């Protein structure tokens, strides 16, 4: 799998971009603040139909176009074994004149997804392109909130398992309805017996989510441990530990996990009613990265944490390759500069085996000449991309 064409219209600092791409390693070099990360953000948007950086989609709109009715687009042609596929995400931006204040604060953004020209739901885009993003923000998986790690699990598993994606979406809707009911019971507007239906719905979707997360993290843990041993010359043992919000012990099937989940809900019934929200379930899950059994976020150095996360991301690429029987596209956003020379060499050796790899850097000297000569090279300056002719 590789991208053969990419086009951007009014995205971040790109007014208009259209570029043909080849398989292999693609280097984008340029000073900070000129659009390297914005380019990879746009590429990854085609994977999950949303930005992994922006808190709101209007942040994606080029600043010069904010405040007026405008149109933004990210589109690409991906070459797959089953033929070329064109994917695009359009943003229509309009100013809501019925609201006061600055134009930027009145901006509405509507998103439209198309696959081969056919309108689709945003969730239908997930899985059309598989990709792994490597960035400095990956350390959030160590130091960030459990919500960030849950989002990581959801994005990864949804790329290979559409049933999981549907279960997560159903589960989120059920939690909202169940929380509304719990607040009603707390205020004496509803009866505790009304929870029986929503408990069943919560268990139905939640048990599948937990089962898939456990299986996926087990597979990732094996791959990350092997990769970490290579990166550290058989140093400390790395492990991923799943931390569901209720005890599942050795249970692995959704049916068995569902029984444990239902028991757990009964145990916290009075607590949930008193607090007015759901306190158990996959929406409270977490996972840890452990070195020799110790939490990386609490006991490891910054360098050790960075290496552990790098091993996890490389294991993610390996997992996607096996699960989809095709290699994902790799996106390395200025991560090589954070590594010492031996680890840079190991990473480049590993990623060079993939069909297409995008690498951004402000310092081209971090890449060994032998790899540099094999790359398609671009420079970026103030949102303008130009091919380097060697």
N, C-alpha and C positions, 0 to 999 in steps of 0.2 A: 504494500500500500504506500502510495506517495501522492503528494499534491503536485499537479502539473500547472495549475494556474491559480492565482490569488488576486482578488480585486477588493479595494477598500474605497469607500466614498464617505467623506466627512466623519471619519472615525478618529477620535483623539486628535493628534496633531497631523493626521494624514487627510489632506483635502481630496486627493484622488491618487490612487495607485493601481496599476495593473502590471503584473509581472508573471512571466513564464518561469517555471521551476523544473529542476531535474531531480531524479533520485540521488541518493548519496548524502554527503555532508554539505550543508549550506551555512556559510559563515556570514553573519551580519555584524559589521564593525562600525563603531562611531562613538563620539563622546556621549557622556551621560546627559539625559534630558532631551535627546534628539529623536527618539522614537523606537529604540530597539525593543524595549519591554512592551510598548504599545503594539508592535507588530505581532509578537508572540501571544499577547493577550487576545488579539483579534483571531489568530489561528485557533486558540483553545476555545474561544467562544463558539466555533463551529462544532466542537466536540460535545458541549453540554448545553448549548443554546443560551448561555449566560456568562457574564464576565466572572473570572475568579478573583478579580481585584476590586471592581467597582461595587459600592454599596447600593447605588441606584443606576438604572440603565441610562439615565440622562447624562451621567458622567462620561459615557462613551462618545457622546456627540461632540464634534469639533467645536472648541470654544467660540470661534468666530461665527458659528451658525446658531448659537444659543440666543433665544429671544425672538426668533422668527420661525414661521412654518418652514420645515426643512425635512430632508430625507437623508438617512444614513444607511449604509449597506456594507456587509461583509459577505463575500462570496468566494467559492473555490470549486475547482474541479479536482476530484480525487480519483486516482487510477487504482482500481481494485481488481482482484482476480475475476470477479463477475462482471467487469466492464466499468467504464467511467461513470461517475456519479457527480452531478452538480448540486451543491448545497449552498443555501444562502439564507442570511438572516437580515431582514430589513427593519429599520426603525423609522417610524413616521413621527415627527416632532411638531406639535402644534401648541400655540399659546392659548391658554384658557382665559378668555377675556372677561369671564364672569367673576374672576378672582382678582383682588387688588394686589398691590405690591410689585416688586421687581419682576421683569419679564422672565428671568431665569427661574424664579420661584413659582411661576405660573405655567411652567413647561410640562406638557403631558407627553408621554412616550408610549407608543403602541408598537408591539413587536409582531412581525410576520415571518414565518418560516416556510421555506419551499425546498423540496427535494426533487430534482429533475423537473423543475417548473411547476410541480403540483403542491398546492397549499397543504401544510401539515401542522399538527400541534407541535409545540416546542419540545415536548417529551419524546416525540417520534424521531427527533434528530439524534438523540442519544444512541450511540452505537453505530451510526453511519460512518463516522471517522473515529478511530481509536488513537489516543495520544496520551503521552505522559509529560507533564510539565515539571521541570526542575527549576527552582528559584530560591532566592535568599529567604523567602517567606516559608520555605519548607520547615524551618526551625520552629515554626508555630506548632508543628505536630508534637514537639517536645515541650515547649514552654507555653503554648496557647491553651485555650479553653477546651473542654470535652466536646463542645459543639463543633469546633473546627475538625476534630478527629472523626466525629460522626459524619460530617459532610464529606470528608475524604473517603470514608468507607462507602457512602452512598454513591458518590460519583464513580468510583472504581467498579463496584459491583454492578451498577446499572448499565455500564458499558457492555457487559457480557451477559446480563440476565434481565430480560425485560419483565419477567414475572416479579423479580425483586423490586424493580422500579415501580410497578403498579402497586405492590404491597406497601411500599414506603409511602406512596401518595395516599392510598386508602387509610393507612395508619395515621398519618398526619391529620386527615379530615376527622377521623374518629376521635382523636385526642381533643380536638377543638370542641366537638359536640359533647364529649364526656365531661370535659372541664366546665362547660356551660351548665350541664346537669348537676355537677357537684356543687357549683356555686348556688344553684337553685335549692338543692337539698339543705345546704348550710343556712340559707335564708328562709327555710321552711316553706318554699314554694313548690317543692317536688318531694317525692317519696324515695327512700333508699332502694326500694324494690325496683324502681325504674332503671337502676344501674345494670340489671341482669342482661338486658339486650346489648347495651354498649360494652359490657365486659366481654361478651361473646365476640363482638366485632373486633374489639381490641386484641383479643387472644388470636383470632383467626389470622389477622394480618401481622401482628407483632411476632408471633411464633415463627413465621417464615422468615421475617427479617433477622431475627436472632440466629436462626439456624444457618442462614447464608453468611452472615457476618462471621460466625464462628468458623465455618469451613474455609472462608476466604482468608481470614487472619492466620489460620493454621498453615495454609499453603504459602502465604507471604512470609511467615516466620521462618519456614525452612529455607526459602530462597534468600531472604535477607541475611540469615546466619551464614550461609555459604559465601555470599558476596562480601560480607563484613570480614570474614576470615581472610579473604584475598586482599582486601583493602588494608588490613592491619597486620598482615603477615602472621595470621593465626593468633591474634591478640585476644582480648576479652570476648566471651561468647555473647552474641546478641540474640535476643528473643522478643517476640511480640506477644503480649498477654492481653487477652480479651477480658474486659471487665463489664459484664452485663449488670443490670440494676437488680437482678434477682438471681438466686442460686439455680444453676442448671446442671451442675456436677458433670456427670458423664453423658447427659442427654444430648442427642445430635439431631434427631428428626423433629420436624415441626410439631408432630403429634405429641411427642414426649415433652418437648419444650413448652407446648401449650398447656399441658397439665401443670407443670411447675409454675408457669405464669399465672394461671388461674388461682392456684393455692396462694401465691404471693399477693395477689390482689385482695383476697379475703383477709389476709393477715394485716393489711394496711387500710382496711375499709374505713375504720373510724378516723384514722389520721387524715385520709384523703377528704373525707367529709368536713372535718374541722378546718383543713387548710383550703379547701375549695379547688383543688387541682390534682391531676394524676401524678403520683410520685414514683410509680414503677412502670417499666416498659422500655423499649428500645430508644425512646426519646431521652432517656437518662443513661444510655450506655457510654462506655469509654474504652480505650485500650492504652496500654503502656508500652514503651520501648525500654527493655531491661538489658543492662550489661552485667553479666555475672549475677543475675537476679536482683540487681539494684536499679531503681528508677533513674533513667538517664536525666530526666528533668531536674532531679534533686541532687544527684551525686556525681554526675559526669561533668567534665570540663566542656567548654564551648566547642573546642575542637573535636572531642569525642562525640558530642551530640551531633555535630555536622556530619561526621563520618557515618554515624548510625543512621541518620536520615537519608544520606546518599545511598547507603546499602538498601534501605527500604524502597527508595524510588527505582533503583535498578531492578530490584525484585519485582516491583510493580510492572515494569516493562516486560520482564520475563513471564509473569503471570498472564498478562494480556495476550502475549504471543501464543501461549499454549491454549488459553481459554477460547480465543477466537480463531485459532489456526491461521493467523496472519500477524505480521509485525506491526506494532503501533508506530506512529510518528513520534519522535522524541524532540522535545523543546527545552533546550538548556539556556536559561536566561542568566548570563553572566555568573555562572557558578564555578567556572574553571579558575577564575582569579582568586577564589576563596581556598583553593587547594594547593598543597605543596607539589613540587614537580613529580615525584613518584606517583602520587594519587591521580594527578592530571593525566599522566601517561596511562595508568590503568583504566581510568574512565574513558578516555578516547579510544583505547583498544577495545573496550566492551561495546561502546555505542557505535563504533564504526561498522559493526556487523548488522546494523539495522538498515532498513530500506531507505529511510530518509531521516535526517537529523538536522535540526536548526540550532545553531550555536550563536549566541550574541556575546560580544566582548568590546570593552573600550580599549583593551591593550592586546594587540595581535601577537605580541611576543610571548604570551602565555601558551601559545600553540606551537608545538614542535614543527619545524620545516617539513618533515616527512608527511605529516598529516595535512599541513597547510596547502601543500602542493596538490592534494587530492580533493580540495574543497571548491565548490562554487562560491565565489566571494562577492559580497555586496557592501557598499558603504551607505550609511544613512546620515543625513544632515537636515535637520529641521523638517522632518517628515517627507523627505525626498530620498528615494532608494535608487542607487545606481550600481550597475554591475561593474566589478573590477576586472579589467582585461589583463590577463597575465601573459 
